């Protein structure tokens, strides 16, 4: 594994792209570590991932998938390679283990037809396209910096107060710096406002009968007036994965960024010569099996 792709003219918010890659890796069962440079905005991101398993071999525990993003919004490179867990390409920037945050989604299930590397590249390219102009399309409304993504939405159903399905409208993903992210649906019949904090789960489903049979749709599980509801939003199949990733980003972004501040820094580690467990480099005995270690 070792490949680099260059992206130009997209004006992508690189930090958002990095966050979406982290979420995708977590959903695929990886433990994830993260680092970035100290510039504002950052121009270099390093993401490291290793497969979560209670039966990892010593070699498997050390091996990682490394993703590097570097450049500027309208001209950046993404590189994927293999590395060693806990080793950073930039020694001055610490690696932080990223706790699993956000909601349960099904983005990863749409990328299962090929090998992991092919799936990861397809996902990265899709998200770069979906985040096009995210670095420049910001405005000030009420003193808050907002980013809005507007998508055609064929219809919505299952929302209290809306009879049957509502044909035609726009699904809007609205991102705010103060943590009040939200999803809106607007049509000629009115508007639905869904705070991101009320969304508990999202998934892509397929209608099996009736009108719009076999269409892919996004179903949310969310709280509304103290009750759990499951509204469904129908969008075109070629954008549905990006919209789902965007909704998941709205829900998890603030929590993810805050968790980084309190995450554990990866320090120098080694692996038990008997059982392969990860232990501090200075440990004289394995914390798992008790075996003495070589100095």
ABEGO torsion letter per residue (X at the ends): XEBBBBBBGAGBBAAAAAAAAAAAAAAAGBBBBBBBBABOBBABBBBBBBBBBAABBAAAAABBBBBBBBEBAABBBBBBBBBBBGBBABAABBBBBBBBBEBBBAAAAABAABBAAAAAAAAAAAAAAAABGAAABBBBBGGBBBBBBBBBBABBBGBBGBBEBBBEEBBBBBBBAAGBBBBBBBBAAEBBBBBAAABABBBBBBBABEBGBGBBBBBBBBBBGGBBBBBBBBBBAAAAAAAAAAAAAAAAAAAAAAAAAABBBBBBBBBBAAAGBBBBAABABBAAAGBBBBX
